[in-house]
Amino acid sequence: MRELAQRSAKAAKEIKALITTSNGQVQEGVQLVGDTGKALETIVAEVQVINRHVSAIVESAQEQSVGLQQINTAVNQMDQDTQKNAAMVEESTAASHSLANEVASLNQLLAQFKLSQDGYPKHSSTPVRAVSGGNSPGASPVRALGRKIASAFSGNAALDTSMGHWEEF
């Protein structure tokens, strides 16, 4: 019995040692679980911060996208306006060339009339028939047109305006 008592005492000591070891390991486990919980809370807080940053980046990217769309629209509008301006310049150039040709034709027509030094028509031996409609001559539309064209093309040497006023033909 003694031996049985010694074995029981030895087994009790071993069980006590195992319980003490288990108790220490459980306390370490509890500490590790607590540390893990704190780490997970920190991770959750950091993930929330990252989520806010990502949301801000997404919002900023959307604003930039809208801004780029507006810039693209403005550039397209400027391109269309530039093309319209180029077309209008072409039309204006064609119109000015046409006017220059018409002025040259008008100058050729006006060159057929011979004027004396004082700007009056030279008298020819052929009698001129008077036009009915009044005794005093009115303003000549040809003379008015000649002045308008001369003022529009002031550098044109083909039309000499220094000859004075013309009289009605």
VENKAHU-V128150 format. One record per backbone hydrogen bond with DSSP energy under -0.5 kcal/mol. NH is the residue of the N-H (numbers start at 1). CO is the residue of the C=O. E is the energy in kcal/mol with one decimal. If there is no record, write none. Layout:
nh->(NH NH)
co->(CO CO)
e->(E E)
This chain:
nh->(5 6 7 8 9 10 11 12 13 14 15 16 17 18 19 20 21 22 23 24 25 26 27 28 29 30 31 32 33 34 35 36 37 38 39 40 41 42 43 44 45 46 47 48 49 50 51 52 53 54 55 56 57 58 59 60 61 62 63 64 65 66 67 68 69 70 71 72 73 74 75 76 77 78 79 80 81 82 83 84 85 86 87 88 89 90 91 92 93 94 95 96 97 98 99 100 101 102 103 104 105 106 107 108 109 110 111 112 112 113 116 119 122 144 145 146 147 148 149 150 151 152 153 154 156 157 159 160 161 163 164)
co->(1 2 3 4 5 6 7 8 9 10 11 12 13 14 15 16 17 18 19 20 21 22 23 24 25 26 27 28 29 30 31 32 33 34 35 36 37 38 39 40 41 42 43 44 45 46 47 48 49 50 51 52 53 54 55 56 57 58 59 60 61 62 63 64 65 66 67 68 69 70 71 72 73 74 75 76 77 78 79 80 81 82 83 84 85 86 87 88 89 90 91 92 93 94 95 96 97 98 99 100 101 102 103 104 105 106 107 108 109 110 120 116 114 140 141 142 143 144 145 146 147 148 149 151 153 155 156 158 159 160 161)
e->(-2.9 -2.8 -2.6 -2.5 -2.6 -2.9 -2.9 -2.4 -2.3 -2.4 -2.7 -2.7 -2.5 -2.7 -2.8 -2.6 -2.8 -3.0 -2.9 -2.4 -2.6 -2.8 -2.3 -2.4 -2.6 -2.9 -2.5 -2.9 -2.9 -2.5 -2.8 -2.8 -2.5 -2.4 -2.5 -2.8 -2.3 -2.3 -2.7 -2.8 -2.4 -2.5 -2.7 -2.2 -2.0 -2.8 -2.7 -2.2 -2.3 -2.9 -2.5 -2.3 -2.4 -2.6 -2.5 -2.5 -2.6 -2.3 -2.3 -2.5 -2.2 -2.4 -2.6 -2.9 -2.2 -2.3 -2.4 -2.7 -2.5 -2.5 -2.8 -2.5 -2.4 -2.6 -2.4 -2.5 -2.8 -2.6 -2.3 -2.5 -2.8 -2.5 -2.2 -2.6 -2.5 -2.3 -2.5 -2.8 -2.8 -2.6 -2.6 -2.7 -2.4 -2.4 -2.8 -2.5 -2.4 -2.4 -2.7 -2.4 -2.4 -2.7 -2.9 -2.1 -2.2 -2.9 -2.1 -0.6 -0.9 -1.4 -3.1 -1.5 -1.2 -2.2 -2.4 -2.6 -2.2 -2.3 -2.6 -2.3 -2.5 -2.1 -2.3 -0.7 -2.0 -0.6 -0.7 -0.6 -0.7 -0.5 -0.8)
